[in-house]
Amino acid sequence: MQPIANTQQADAWNGHEGAHWANNPDRYDSLNGGFNDALFEAAAIGERDRVLDIGCGTGQTTRLAARRAALGQAVGIDISVPMVERARAIAAEEGIANAVFEQGDAQVHSFPSGHYHAAVSRGGVMFFADHIAAFTNIGGALRPGGRLTFICPQLPSPEADSARIFAPVNALIRQPSPAQRGMVSLSDPARIHEVLTTAGFTEVTVTSVEGSVDWGRTADEAVDFYFAMGPVRFNLDGVHEEVVGDARERVREALRPYETPDGVRLRGAVWLATATRP
């Protein structure tokens, strides 16, 4: 049995939030997939590489890494049992034999030393309670010269379209949901530099990347999905039904102008970080 250090995150991601992701993998991948090209271009995965995907969720990024490392292997790790089980099922359905998945906490997981050529993460690294310990552990799993590449959210701009659209719900937010805690822990580039260098990485770079965030085919679909997400459900629990209904309608109408033949799309921005194990 592998150890778990982030017990609060384990409880959250093995509860409703993890189950909702596991039951809606395509929807969550649409939210985050607009940054895949930037992530993998920076990762520069070779066809014989062994790749570690940290916080792999339902496995889209692990599968993408496995396709690039066609003669190697991609290993996805996540603390959520339902998400790992769904990741395994999707990889089997798609016949991607060199994508494998492990349930565990990457902060303390016993990775093989110096085994991987590259480590990637589409946001999963931001949830660690002790980032320096986590990245030190991940660095130990990389070969000398191994590459680390990840993305994490930027602090939302109050002028952004998303801030205006979701303002009716943001006004009701009491606190981050259990799984959401830590989401902005790496939203400062200076903090990313500090953590990675302290953890022993070199050649640290942090750049801003913009991408498209796909919320669904229509405003109605986007609203239904948004209000079912864990952080929203958590904060609206106990709020009067009429207040929730009013917020729902205001968000729906704010999303209408963003309906296109390709779906409801907003612009988003993340930090793209790269580093090297010496």
Backbone hydrogen bonds, N-H to C=O, Kabsch-Sander energy under -0.5 kcal/mol:
donor,donor_aa,acceptor,acceptor_aa,energy
7,T,5,A,-1.6
10,A,6,N,-2.2
11,D,7,T,-2.4
12,A,8,Q,-2.0
13,W,9,Q,-3.0
14,N,10,A,-1.0
15,G,12,A,-1.5
17,E,12,A,-0.5
18,G,12,A,-0.9
19,A,15,G,-2.2
20,H,16,H,-2.8
21,W,17,E,-1.9
22,A,18,G,-2.5
23,N,19,A,-2.0
24,N,20,H,-0.8
24,N,21,W,-0.8
28,Y,24,N,-1.9
29,D,25,P,-2.4
30,S,26,D,-1.8
31,L,27,R,-1.5
32,N,28,Y,-1.7
33,G,29,D,-2.6
35,F,32,N,-1.6
36,N,33,G,-1.7
39,L,35,F,-2.0
40,F,36,N,-2.6
41,E,37,D,-2.3
42,A,38,A,-1.9
43,A,39,L,-1.7
44,A,40,F,-1.6
49,D,46,G,-1.6
51,V,49,D,-0.5
51,V,73,Q,-3.0
52,L,118,A,-2.4
53,D,75,V,-3.1
54,I,52,L,-0.6
54,I,120,V,-2.8
55,G,77,I,-1.7
56,C,53,D,-0.6
56,C,77,I,-1.9
59,G,56,C,-2.1
63,R,59,G,-2.5
64,L,60,Q,-2.4
65,A,61,T,-2.3
66,A,62,T,-2.5
67,R,63,R,-2.1
68,R,64,L,-1.5
69,A,65,A,-2.4
70,A,67,R,-0.6
70,A,68,R,-0.9
71,L,47,E,-3.0
72,G,47,E,-0.5
72,G,69,A,-1.9
73,Q,49,D,-1.8
74,A,98,N,-2.8
75,V,51,V,-3.1
76,G,74,A,-0.5
76,G,100,V,-2.9
77,I,53,D,-2.6
78,D,102,E,-1.8
81,V,79,I,-0.6
84,V,80,S,-2.1
85,E,81,V,-2.6
86,R,82,P,-1.8
87,A,83,M,-2.4
88,R,84,V,-2.4
89,A,85,E,-1.9
90,I,86,R,-2.5
91,A,87,A,-2.4
92,A,88,R,-2.1
93,E,89,A,-2.3
94,E,90,I,-2.2
95,G,92,A,-0.8
96,I,91,A,-2.5
97,A,95,G,-1.2
99,A,96,I,-1.2
100,V,74,A,-2.4
100,V,98,N,-0.5
102,E,76,G,-2.9
104,G,78,D,-2.0
104,G,102,E,-0.6
105,D,3,P,-0.7
106,A,104,G,-0.7
108,V,105,D,-1.8
109,H,105,D,-1.6
111,F,109,H,-1.6
114,G,140,G,-2.8
115,H,112,P,-1.2
115,H,141,A,-1.0
116,Y,141,A,-2.9
117,H,50,R,-2.2
118,A,50,R,-1.6
119,A,147,R,-2.7
120,V,52,L,-2.9
121,S,149,T,-1.2
123,G,121,S,-0.8
123,G,151,I,-1.0
124,G,54,I,-0.5
126,M,123,G,-1.4
127,F,124,G,-1.0
128,F,125,V,-0.8
134,A,130,D,-2.3
135,F,131,H,-3.0
136,T,132,I,-2.1
137,N,133,A,-2.0
138,I,134,A,-2.5
139,G,135,F,-2.6
140,G,136,T,-1.8
141,A,137,N,-0.7
141,A,138,I,-0.9
142,L,138,I,-0.6
142,L,139,G,-1.2
143,R,116,Y,-3.0
145,G,277,R,-3.2
146,G,143,R,-2.9
147,R,117,H,-2.0
148,L,275,A,-2.7
149,T,119,A,-2.5
150,F,273,A,-2.4
151,I,121,S,-1.9
152,C,271,W,-1.7
154,Q,269,A,-1.3
155,L,187,S,-0.5
160,A,157,S,-1.6
164,R,160,A,-1.6
165,I,161,D,-2.8
166,F,162,S,-2.5
167,A,164,R,-0.8
169,V,166,F,-1.0
170,N,166,F,-2.7
171,A,167,A,-2.1
172,L,169,V,-2.0
173,I,169,V,-0.5
173,I,170,N,-1.1
180,Q,177,S,-0.7
181,R,177,S,-1.1
181,R,178,P,-0.5
183,M,180,Q,-2.1
185,S,182,G,-1.9
187,S,184,V,-1.5
191,R,188,D,-0.7
192,I,188,D,-1.9
193,H,189,P,-2.5
194,E,190,A,-2.4
195,V,191,R,-2.7
196,L,192,I,-2.5
197,T,193,H,-2.4
198,T,194,E,-2.2
199,A,195,V,-1.9
200,G,197,T,-1.4
201,F,196,L,-2.7
202,T,276,T,-2.7
205,T,274,T,-2.4
207,T,272,L,-2.4
209,V,270,V,-2.5
211,G,268,G,-2.4
213,V,266,L,-3.4
214,D,30,S,-1.5
214,D,212,S,-0.6
215,W,213,V,-0.7
215,W,264,V,-3.2
216,G,264,V,-0.5
222,A,218,T,-2.5
223,V,219,A,-2.5
224,D,220,D,-2.2
225,F,221,E,-2.2
226,Y,222,A,-2.7
227,F,223,V,-2.5
228,A,224,D,-0.6
228,A,225,F,-0.9
229,M,225,F,-0.8
229,M,226,Y,-1.0
233,R,229,M,-2.7
234,F,230,G,-2.8
235,N,231,P,-1.6
236,L,232,V,-1.9
237,D,233,R,-1.0
239,V,236,L,-2.0
244,V,240,H,-2.1
245,G,241,E,-2.6
246,D,242,E,-2.2
247,A,243,V,-2.2
248,R,244,V,-2.6
249,E,245,G,-2.1
250,R,246,D,-2.1
251,V,247,A,-2.3
252,R,248,R,-2.4
253,E,249,E,-2.3
254,A,250,R,-1.8
255,L,251,V,-1.6
256,R,252,R,-1.0
258,Y,255,L,-2.0
259,E,256,R,-1.9
260,T,263,G,-0.7
263,G,260,T,-1.9
264,V,216,G,-3.5
265,R,258,Y,-1.1
265,R,263,G,-0.8
266,L,213,V,-2.3
268,G,211,G,-2.8
270,V,209,V,-2.6
271,W,152,C,-3.1
272,L,207,T,-3.3
273,A,150,F,-3.1
273,A,271,W,-0.6
274,T,205,T,-2.2
275,A,148,L,-2.0
276,T,202,T,-2.8
277,R,146,G,-2.6
